[in-house]
Amino acid sequence: MDTSTVHTVGVVGSGAMGAGIVQVALSAGLTVILHDLDQDALRSAKAQVRSRLERMMEKGRLAPDVLAHMDDRLILAGELSAMAPAQLVIEAIVERLEPKQALFAELEKIVDAQAVLATNTSSLSVAAIARGCVHRERVCGMHFFNPVPLMQLVEVIGTPDSSEQAVQTALSLAARLDKTAVRVKDVPGFLVNLLGRAYTTEALHICHEGVASEAVIDSIMREAAGFRMGPFELMDLTGIDVNYPATHFIYQGFQQDPRLKTTILHEALFNAGRFGRKTGQGFHSYAQDSAATAGAGPGVVADVPALTAFIAEPGAGYEQLASEGMKLAAKDAADVILVSPCGEDAASACVRLGLEPAKVVAVDFLGIHNRFLTLMSPVGGNGVVHKLASQLRGLGYRVAVTRDSPGFVAPRIIAMIANLGCEVAQIGVAEKPEDIDVAMRLAQNYPHGPLEWAEQLGPCQVLEILQQLQSISGSDRYRPSLWLRRRAMLKLPIRTPD
């Protein structure tokens, strides 16, 4: 079906998602049939849509005729049979498989034989939803993001049974609704929810290992890596009652791939009912509606003599520190020995370079552009790391101090984001590699998409971080994607197709 023949869209479910889809469809000049068994919910949805459209018109962002013809073009229907004229129906009901299956089986008896049936599910298998249908080829997914009028991305999901015509109709309709559509496979989590696991689950593992607190990890990812929200702040915002089951579902759906595994802390908060902002307590406390505190450590300590430093091996950022007043000395005369290992922990760097652990501090320069540094020292350090942190704060840097960890904090999380993006490219979840970055920037507001992060750090460096993590931890969680490994080894751009 050509999208030009779609002039009437059906929407089943008048909650936040359904009402949002109605709004963008009306704004695009379509006729919309909205069905809900609850008449009050239908009237409430219409009032909300009208109010939002009125505000858009006041701001000059809506053609006047949209509101003028709203009553003619929005049909409220208490009976599902009213969907008969729709050329495409979008389901936005409760996120449970059985009700969706029953609805689709009923819908295909009502609409025209050429009509497309789309589900707005965020995580359930589209193929499973279509299982009870006779004509499964007309079923696909159209996953909008909340709030629909503001979020630009739509995932269009094709199942093994979906016809090319059905998928193309959904893609074209998304464009007509002024959305950016990406075509993805019917896998657990689709594209965005699958890729979003890396940011939060790796932060959970870092916290689980005692490397840093939730507040410190959030601070590092905001200030060093440029994320708008830290991973724990993000989980508290979306709700642990949402992200824990989603993470578990995706982990099980991918045959318990360790790269997608969460931690007992995540499960414990879910079991305790500490769901985040909505309950006033999650990873952070919101009892006073207070924001999570940044964790860059204490301020400058007075009367600490300036440390002399020996740079054990070259690294980006040391020249800047020296130009700002850090005094350098020979190895034996230095107060502190500085290293910047790629993927190694400080302990491994000490052994490799034959250094005295008590003097060694590892520096992560990822956030130096924002005057933010992360420091860690090997086990058995004598506190020199805190003296150095104070000195750097005196130079105007914000500094986070963590326990020893392979990959520091930000490079470790970013490497996992990049690796999962490469794995998604390898197994073809997205139609095109560039869609991976587009989706995560639009839906999750990432400063860079997963493959862009691989380019920023360099594929060889990402591979090195992962290999060190896998070697030091012994965990298959850090298994590099074959997509990443081959392009890094051959020095090829990360988006190079097979």
N, C-alpha and C positions, 0 to 999 in steps of 0.2 A: 504494500500500500504506500503510495506517495504521500509525503506529509502534507502536500497541498490539499489532499482529500480529507485531512483531519481538521474538521471545523468544530466538532463537538467532543469534548473530553469528559469522561466520567471519573469521579473521585469517590472512593468508598472509605469513609472514616472522616469525622469532622474535628479531630483533635488538632494539636499544634501543627503537625506535619501536613495533614489533609487541608487545613485552612490555608497554610502557606502555599501549597500547590495550587489551590483555587485562586489565590491572589495573583500569582505569576501567570496563570493561564488566562485570567480575565484581562490582565495588563497587556497580554499578547493578542487580544482581540478574539479569543476563542469563546465559544459557548461552553458552559460547565454544568454538569449534572452532579450535585453533591448528595450522596446517600449516607444516612445514619438512622439507626432504629430509634434514637433519642431525639425527639422533636425539639426539645429545649437546646440540645447541643447543636442542632442545625441552625436554629435562630441565633444562638450565641456566635457561632462561626461566621455567619453572614454579617452580623454587627461588627465583629472584629475586622473582617476583611474590608467592610465599608469605611471604617474609621481609619485604617491604614492607607487605603486608597485616597481618602480625603486629604490626609497629611502629605501624601506624595504629590497630589495636584496643587496644594498650597505652595509646595517647594518647586513647582514647575517641572516635576519629573514624571508627569503622567498626562496623556492626552485627555482633554475634557470629556470626549465622547465615551470613555471607558466607564466613568461614573454615571453618565447620563443614561447609558444602556445597561447598567448593571442588573437592574430588576428583570430585564428581558433576557439577559444572557446567563444569569445564575438561577438554576432550577434546583429547589430543595426537594428531595425525594425521600419519603419514609419507606417506600417499597423498592426493593432491588430491581424489580421489573422495569422501573423507569430508566434503567441504563440501556435499554434497547437501541436508542439512536446513536449511542457513543461509538466513534470509530476507534478510540483507544481508552481503556479504563485503567486507572492507577489505584491500586489497593494500598491503604495506609491505616490498617487496623492493628489490633494488639499483636505484639511480636511473639506469637506462638504458632507452631506449625499446623496443628489440627484445624483451628478456625480459618486459617488462610487456605488450606486445602479444600475445605468445605465451600468456602466462598468462591474460589476459582471454578470448582466443578459446577456450581450453580450459575456463575456468570456466563460460562460458555454456552449454556442453554438459552441465554437471553439475548446476547448481542449477535450482530451479523457475523457470518462465517469468516469474513475478512478482517474483523476487528482484532486489535492487539490487546492482550491482557498483560499488564505490568505490575510487579510488586515493588513496593518501596522498602522491603525488608533491609535491615542494616547488617544482618549476619546469617540468617537462615538460608539454607540451600534453595536456590530458585528451582532447580530440578525437582527437589522434594515437594515444593509447593505445587508444582505442575503435575505431580504424579497421578493425581486422580482425574486429570483432564483427558478427554478423548483426543483432542487436537493440541498436543503439547507444543507443536511447532509455533503456535501463535503467542506463547508465553515467554516473557523475558523479565529482567529486572530494571527498574529505574530508581536508583538509590539517591534521593535528595538528602541534603544536609540541613540541619536545623541551626538558625532560622532560615527557612527556604528562600524568602525574598532577598536576603543578604548574602547567602552562601552561593558562590558561583559554580560550584562543581556538581555534576551529576554523573554517577557511575552507571553505565548501561551494561547489564550483565546478560550474556548469552549462555544458554545451557547447551549440552550436546544435541538436544532436540530442537532448539530455537531456530526458526528459519532466518535466512539472511534478510528477508523482507521485513520481518518483525523487528529485528535489531536495527536495521537502517531507519525504519519508521520512528523508533524510539530515539535514535541519535538525532534525527532531523527535528523531531519535536522539541528535544532539549535545546537545540540551537534556536528554534523559534521562540522558546521561552527565555532567550538571552542568557543561556547557561553554557558553560564549557563542559562538554561531554567527553568522557574517556571510556573506551570499550574495554571491558575486563572479563576474565573467565569466572565461572561459577565455582570459586574456591572459598573455604572458610575465611570470613573477614573481607572477602573481595580484595580490593587494592588498598584503600586508605586504612581500614581497621586492621588489616594484616600488617602493613608497614609501620603503623603507629605502635606496634608492640615493642620495637627495638628501643625507642627512647625511654619508655617507662620501665620495662623489665630489666634492662641493664642497670638503670639507676637503682632499682630494687636489689639487684645482686651486689652492687657496690656497697649499699647500705647494710645488707645482710652480712657482708664480710667485715663490717666495722671500719671500713676505710674512711668514711665521713658520715656526718648526720644528714638527715633530709634537708635541713636548712642550708647547710654548706653545699650540698650537691645542687640544690636549686639555684643558689647564688652563682656557682661556677657556670652552670649552663646558661643562665641569663647574661652574666657579665663577660664571660670569656667566649662563649659560643654564639651569643646573640639571639637565643630563643626568647620569645616574649614571656613565657612562663616556664618555670622549672618543672621537671617531671612529676614531683610530688604535689606541687601546686595544681598542675593540670589534672592529676588523678582525683584530687579533692574537689576540683571544680566539676568534672564530668560525673563524679560519684563513684565510690568504690563498689556500690551495689550494681553499677553498670560495667565498670572496666574489669573487675575481677572475673565475673562470669564470662565476659567476652574473651578475656585472655585465656581462660581455661578452655573455652569452646574452641578457640583457634588452635591452641596447643594440642588438644585431642584430635581435632580435624586434620592436622598435619602429622598424624601418627606419632605424636609425642616427640617431635623434633626438639632437641634441647635448646636450640637457638630461640625458641618461643616460650620457654618455661618461666613461670613466675616464682615467687618465694613464699615461705611460710608467713612472713610478715604481712604480705598482701592478703593471704587467706585469713590470718588472725583478725585483721581489722574488719574484713567482710563478716566473719562469724560473730564478731562483737557488735555489729551494727554501727560501727564508726565509719560512716559513708562519706565524710568530708564536709563541705560547706553546708549541705542540706541538713545535717544532724549536729553541726557545731563542732565536730571533732572528727578528724581523719588522721592523716599523717601530721597535720598541723592543727592547732586549736583556733577556733573561730568564735569562742564564747563571747568576746567583746566585738565581734566582726572585725577582728584585727588581722592584718595581712601576715603571712609567714615572714619571720624575721630573716634578713639576709645574714649569711654566715661567713663573712670575710675575716673573722677573728678579731681580737682586741686591737686597740689602737697602738700608737707609738709608745714604747716604754722609755721613760726618761733616763738619761745618764748611762746609756749603753754605748760603750766605745765602738767606733766604726770597725767593722770586721774587714780584714784583708782577705781577698779571695784568689784561689787558683782555679783556672778553668781547665778541667781534665781533658776535655775534647771539644772541638769547635761546635758551636750551636747558635742558631739565630737568636738575637736578643741580647747577647752578652756585650756586644759593642755599644748598644744603647745604654746599658747599665753603667758601663765604664765611662761613657761620655757624661753621665749624670752624677758622677762622683764616687762610684764604687772603686776602691783601691785594689789593685792587683798585686800579687806577690808570688814568689817561687813556691813550689809545692810544699817543701818542708817548713817554710816560714809562714804560710797562709793559715788564717783562722778557720777558713771554710773551703772545702773543695766542691766545686759546682759541676754537675753533670746534667745532661738533658737527654736521657735515653729514649729511644723510639720503641715503645711497647714493653720494654724491660721494667722491672721494679728496681728501686734503688739498690736493694741487696744484690741483685744479679749484676748490676753495673759495677758495684764494688769488687765483686769477684773477678769479673772480666778485666777490669782495669788495674787490679791489685791495689785498691785504695783502702785507707783506714776508715772503717764505717763511722766512727765517732765524729769525723769531720765532714762527712759527705752530706750534701743537700741536693736533691734533684729538683730542677726548675722546669715547669711547663710554661712556654711562652705563647701559647695559643691566643690568649687574650691581651697580649701586650699592646695591640692597637687601641685597646680600651683602657690601658693602664691597669690591667688586672693580671695577677700572676698566681699560680698554684705551686706550692712547695710540698715536698715530702722527704723524709729521711729514712734510712734503713733502721731495722730493729737494733737497739743498742746505742742509738745516737745519744749524745750528751746534752741535748737541748739547744744546740747551735742553730737549729732550724728556726726556733722562735726568736732568737736574737737577730737572725737574718731577716725574718719577717718584719720585725720592728724597724730595722734599718731601711728596708724597702718602703715601708709605709711612710717613713720620714722623707723619702724621695718622691712621695705623692702617689704611690701605687696602692691599690686595694689588693690584699693578699689573703688567700685561703691556704690553710695548712691541713694536710690530710695524713693519714697513716700510709705506709708503703703499699703500693698497688701497681701491678703491671699496667702500663698504659695511662697512668694518672687517672683523672675522672673524665674530663671533656673529650680527650682523644679516644678514650675507650668507648664511650657512649656513641660518639660520632662514627667510629669504625664499625660498630654494630649496626647503626642506621644504614651506613653505606653498604655493608655486607648483605643486609636483608634486601636492600634495593637491588643489588646485583643478583641475588637469588631469585627475586621476582622477575627480573629480566631473563634469567636463565630458563625458568620454567614457563615463561610467556604469559604471566597473569595479565599484564597490560599488552595491548596490541602493539604499541611502539615504546621503546625505552624512554623517550622524552616525556611520555605521558606519566611516568612514575614521578618525575620532578614536579610537573604541572599539578598533579593531584595533591601532593603533600604540601605544596606552597599554598594552594587555594583552600584546601579543606582543613589543614592543620597549622597554617600560618608559619611553616618552617622558614628560617632565614635562607636556607638552601635546601633543595631537594636531595634525596639520598645519593643519586648519581653525581649531582653537583658537589656534594660533600666529598665524594671520592676524588673528584677533580681538584677541589680546594686543597685537600691534604696530599694528593698525589696517590694514584693507585698502588704504587710500590710501597709507600709508607703505610697505607691502610692494610695492605697484605702483611707487612712486617709487624704491625701492631697485633693483628689477629694471630699470626704464627707465634709470637712471643706469649700472648695470652694463653693460647692452647698449650704451648710447651711448659710454661711455668705453672699453670693451674691444673694441667692434665685433663681439662674438660673439653668434650666434643662440642660444647656450646659455642666455641670460638672457631669452629671449622670454616675455613674460607670458602666462599662460593666459587665454583669453577669459573663462572663469568668473570669475577674479579681476578682470580689467579692467572688465567690465561692472558688477560689483557695487561696485567702488571708485568708478567714475565716477558711478553713480546713488546712491551713499551708502546702499547696502542691506546688510543683514546677510549675511555670507559664505555662510550655508547657505540663502539664499533660492532656492527651486527655480525652474526655468524655467517 
